[in-house]
Amino acid sequence: MEQPHYKTFQEIDKLGVTFAYITASSSPHSFHWHEELELLYPLNGELGIKIEGSKYNLSNKELIVIESFKTHNIYAYTDTAMYLCIHISKKYMQKYFSDIELYEIQCFPDNIADLLSEYQNLCFLLDELTTQYIEKAPAFFMEAEGIVLQILARLIRFFAVKITPQTAITDTLTIERIRSILAYVEEHFYEQITLQDASETLGLTKEYFCRFFKKHMGISFMQYLNDVRAAHVHWDLLHTDIPVAQLAEKNGFFNQKQFNKIFRERYWCTPSSVRKNNMSWEKRA
């Protein structure tokens, strides 16, 4: 899969919190989801984010929170855009707030009019966390744990919305279905998968499966499948010297014309230019 130029994850005292300072390339990451709560905070530059069909532009020093199990992708507009990414386990949060599964945290830059001061406080704490990391503070992990707990407390206090238990149960079934189909794609993306193949993995009709996937992922199943394939091709272009035509077929594209069209739509360039630009970058490095 495509990787950022620089990525360092640190785990805070094995308590279910990880953070990374990421300098991403301008290529879009494929749609994905995870079980942890995710906080994104650009330190310079801007990010484009799509969460289950909703699009957001995240400017420098703005925070967005992505709830667990929400499908999303991230796009950095420049190669040098750096952002802080924090993943927080819901199990970790349950130690301090046992009903966390019955709440959804809604913290986006465009819905904070009535909570601007609290939003700014969160951004201040994220800046402080970054400063402590850069300065390599002697007791950084102690400081970091305290800062993260403050952030969590403020998110729950001011930005959490309660959901009904029935909604939580329904979401559990949805999550299991999405988990199964995404795992299936990752295991078989290089094969000639059909909608019928995919729907049968969940025991659903093809028609219902298409509606279900589009509703919860924001894109069609075939779009997602081709996005995963293209991301694998992009990774191989940067890390192997295998000819482009072979890479396409290796990763599930058996029609060269279709592959070229899909790749250009995802990355706004040709596969050969990705490899050429990467070689130029390595020569400068």
N, C-alpha and C positions, 0 to 999 in steps of 0.2 A: 504493500500500500504506500501511497505518497507520504513522505515524511517532511517535516519542517527542517530548515537548515540547522537549527539549534534547538535542542529540547532537553531540559533537565527537570526531572520529577524528583521531588523530595517528599518523604513520608514523615508526618509529624508524630513521632512517638508511637507508631503503629496503632493509632486510634481511629483509623478510617478517614483520615484527611490527607490528601496529596495535593501538591501545588507544582506548577511549572511556569517558567518564563520562556515563552515561545516566540521565535522569530520565524514567521511562516512565509513561504513563497506565495506568489499571487495566484497560484492555481487553486481552484476550489476543492475542498475535501468532500468525499462522498458522504451521503446521508448516513447518519449513525445514531445510536442512542446508548445509554448506559444506566445502570441502576443508581448511580450517585447523583446528588444535586451538583450542578455545575455553575460556577461563577466565572464570568469573563470580564476582563478589565483591561482595555488597551492602554499601554503606557506611552505609545506614540503611534501615529497613523490612525487609520480607521478600519473597522471590520464590517463586512456584510454578513448578516445571519438570517437564516430561514428556519423557523420553528413550526413544524406541522402546518405549512402553508402560509404562515404569517412572516413577512419580511421586516427586518430591522436594520438600520444603519447605526453602528455604534462608534461614536467619535472618541477622540483621545480623552482619557480619564472619565469615561462613562461606564457604569456597571449594568450588566444584564444577568439575570439568574434564569437558568434553564432547569426546569423541574426534571426529576428522575423519570426515565422512560419516555421522554419527549424526543421524537426524532428531529434532528437538526443537522445543518451543515454550516460551515464557517468559511468566509472568503476574506483574505487580506488583500487590500487594494495595492499594496506595494511590497516588494521583497524584504524591506527592512522594518516592516511593522512588527512591533513587539507587544505581546499582551500577556497578562497574568491569567492563568487558568487554575482554578481550585476545584477539586472534586471532594465531596463530603458524603460519607456513607449515612444513609438514613438510620441504620442500626446504631451508628455512633451518636446520632442526634437523639435517639430514643433513651439513651442514658440520662439525658437532661430533660427531655420532653416526650413522655411515653406515647402521647396521642399524635405524634408528628405525621403518621400515615393518613390521618383524617384532615390534614391541612395541605393546601397547595400554596407555594410561595409565588407571588406575582410581583416581580420587580423589573420593570422595563423603563427606559429613559423617557418614553412618551406617555406614561401614566402616573407621573409622580407629582402633579401640580399641587396637591394638598399635602404632600409629604416631602417636599423639596429639602427641607432642613435635615430630615432623617436620612434621605438619600445622600446628601452631601456628607453627612457623618460617616456613612458606610464607605464612601470614596476616600475620605480622609484616613480611615483605618486601613484600607487597602494600600494607600500610599505609604503609610507607616510600616506595613508589613514588607513592602518592597525596599524601603530604606534600610530596615533592619537586615534584610537579606544581602543587599549590596555592600553594606558596611561590615558584614560578617560579625555581627554582634556576639560577644562571648556567650551569652545565654540565649541565642537566637531561638532555639526550639521552645524554650519556656515562653519567650515573648510571643512567638508565633501562635502557640496554642491558646494563649490568653486573647490575642487579637481575633483569632478565628471564632472563639466562643462568643466574644462581643458581637461580631458580625452576625453569627447565627441567632443570637438572642434578639438583636434588632430586626432581623428579617422576620422572625416568628412574631414578634410583638407588633410590628407595623405593616408588614407586607404579606402576612399569611391569611388565606381565605379558607374557611372551613367547608369541607365537602361532606355529603351524606354518606353514612356507612354503606348504603346500597351502591352508591357511585363507586366507592372504593372496591367493593366486591366485583362489580362489572369491569372495572379497570384491571383487576387482577386477571380475569379471563382474557381481556384484550392483550395485556402484557405477555401472557404465556403464548398466545397465538403469534404475536409479532416476534417474540423471541425465537419461536420455532421456525418461522419462515426466513428470518434473517440468518439464522444458523444454517438453514438449508441452502440459501444463496451462497454463503461463504464457502460451503463445502462443494457446491456443484456449479459455480458461476462459469467455469470453463467448458461446461457441457452445453448441448443444445436444449436448454430448458424451455418448456412451453407453459402457457398459463394453466393447462390441464395438469401438468406435472406438479406445479406449485400448489394449486388448489387442493389436490389430493393429499398433500402432506398435512393439511389441516382438516381433511374430511369435509370440505365445503364445495358447493357448486362453483363452477368457474365464474358465473355472473356475480354471485354473492362475494366471492373472494376478491374480485376486481373492485367492487364497491367498498369492501372492508379495508383493503390495502390503501386505496386512494384517500379514504376518510382519515385514516390514522397516520399515514406517512406523508400526505400532501402531494404525492406524485403517483403515477401509475406504477404497477409492478414492473413492467418492461422498462420504464424509465429508470427505476431504481437498479434493476439488474444490469442495464447497460452502464449506469454510473459507476457501479462497483467494478465492472469489467474495465472501464476506461481508467479508473484509478489504479488498478493493477498494472495496466499497460504503462501508465505514466511512471509508476515506480520502476518497472523493468527498464524503461528507456533511460532512466537516470543511473541505474546500477548494473546494467549488462550491456553487451555489444551485440546482442541477438538482432538480426534484421527485423525491421518493423513488421513486415508481412507475417513473419513467424510469430512475433509477439502477439499480433492481433489474434491469430488462430489459437495460440497457446492459452489466451485468456477469454476465449468464447466467442470471438468475432469471426464468423466463417464467410462473411460477405465483405470484401475489401471496400467497396463503395460505401456501404452502410457504416463500416468502421470509421472511415475518414470523415464522414458527415457528423457522426456522434462525437468523435474526438474533438473536432473543431468547435462544436456547440458547447462542449464542456470546458475546453481549455483555450478557446479563441486563437488557436494556432495549429500548425501541423505537427504530427509526431516527430518528424525529422528535425523541426526547428527546436523542439524541446531538448533533444539530444545535442544539437549543435550549440545551443545556448549554455547547456550544462558543461560542455567541454570548454567553452570560453571562460566560464566562471572558475573552473578548476585550474586553468592556466594562470588566471589572475591571482588565485588564492596562494 
